[in-house]
Amino acid sequence: MPLRFPNPSRSYDATRRAVRFWGHDNALETSFFVCEDALTGIQPHIRFDEAGLLTAFDLNRSLIHKAAIEAYQREKKGSYELTRADFR
């Protein structure tokens, strides 16, 4: 079964300066973090606060999920950090 995103939850992690979300491959849950820099790259005029970054995530969810799937297919690991380079 391919990586899916049945849980629409996401949260801002101030320590990592990233938005966190989860993907599922069967029973395996994997964490993904989209860095602030990546979010500003795909949504250039966002507010640089928690609400703005979460809105940027929501507006670009399909693109972010696509990048997450590509990262997951390259290498299986426990968590992934998606950077600006993952969206080129």
TISE-980552 format. One line per 2 residues: number of its first residue (from 1); for each residue z negated, y, x of C-alpha. Coordinates in Angstrom, 3 decimals, padded with zeros to 6 digits, always signed. Layout:
<rs>
NUM) Z,Y,X; ... .
</rs>
This chain:
<rs>
1) +000.000,+000.000,+000.000; +000.846,+003.422,+001.435 .
3) -001.624,+006.216,+001.991; -002.524,+007.903,-001.312 .
5) -004.599,+010.908,-002.324; -006.237,+009.965,-005.641 .
7) -009.223,+012.254,-005.092; -008.161,+015.920,-005.410 .
9) -011.425,+017.120,-003.843; -011.313,+019.302,-000.782 .
11) -013.936,+021.384,+000.939; -014.156,+024.014,+003.630 .
13) -015.929,+022.928,+006.818; -017.096,+026.127,+008.516 .
15) -018.164,+024.292,+011.680; -014.676,+022.827,+012.201 .
17) -012.952,+025.879,+010.683; -010.838,+023.552,+008.573 .
19) -010.302,+022.287,+005.039; -011.309,+018.650,+004.658 .
21) -009.721,+016.159,+002.266; -009.483,+012.378,+001.978 .
23) -006.723,+009.812,+001.851; -006.960,+006.166,+000.801 .
25) -005.114,+003.110,+002.087; -006.376,+000.306,-000.136 .
27) -010.169,+000.363,+000.298; -010.023,+002.332,+003.553 .
29) -010.909,+006.024,+003.211; -009.710,+008.422,+005.901 .
31) -010.762,+012.037,+006.477; -008.232,+014.756,+007.201 .
33) -008.924,+018.275,+008.407; -006.348,+021.079,+008.113 .
35) -007.201,+023.750,+010.697; -007.313,+027.425,+009.773 .
37) -004.426,+028.034,+012.168; -002.249,+025.497,+010.333 .
39) -003.082,+027.046,+006.964; -002.202,+030.534,+008.175 .
41) +001.048,+029.135,+009.534; +002.125,+027.714,+006.183 .
43) +000.591,+030.503,+004.042; +000.734,+033.609,+006.289 .
45) -000.882,+036.197,+003.998; -004.020,+034.320,+002.993 .
47) -007.500,+035.782,+003.068; -009.428,+034.441,+006.046 .
49) -012.434,+033.261,+004.065; -013.410,+030.021,+002.357 .
51) -011.800,+030.921,-000.983; -008.559,+032.048,+000.676 .
53) -008.256,+028.931,+002.820; -008.953,+026.615,-000.130 .
55) -006.332,+028.476,-002.173; -003.806,+028.079,+000.669 .
57) -004.572,+024.351,+000.683; -004.106,+024.094,-003.077 .
59) -000.802,+025.989,-003.024; +000.559,+023.725,-000.277 .
61) -001.022,+020.405,-001.196; +002.274,+018.457,-001.276 .
63) +003.298,+019.722,+002.162; -000.163,+018.965,+003.554 .
65) -000.175,+015.443,+002.102; +003.256,+014.825,+003.649 .
67) +001.967,+015.914,+007.077; -001.115,+013.716,+006.625 .
69) +001.031,+010.677,+005.804; +003.164,+011.287,+008.898 .
71) +000.072,+011.590,+011.127; -001.415,+008.442,+009.587 .
73) +001.781,+006.466,+010.165; +001.922,+007.519,+013.839 .
75) -001.560,+006.248,+014.628; -004.370,+004.653,+012.635 .
77) -007.762,+006.241,+013.293; -010.881,+007.315,+011.416 .
79) -010.037,+010.986,+010.956; -007.188,+013.363,+011.637 .
81) -006.961,+017.040,+012.500; -003.745,+018.613,+011.258 .
83) -002.690,+021.602,+013.336; +000.165,+024.080,+013.120 .
85) +002.330,+021.643,+015.126; +002.109,+019.095,+012.284 .
87) +003.981,+021.504,+009.984; +007.098,+022.241,+012.088 .
</rs>
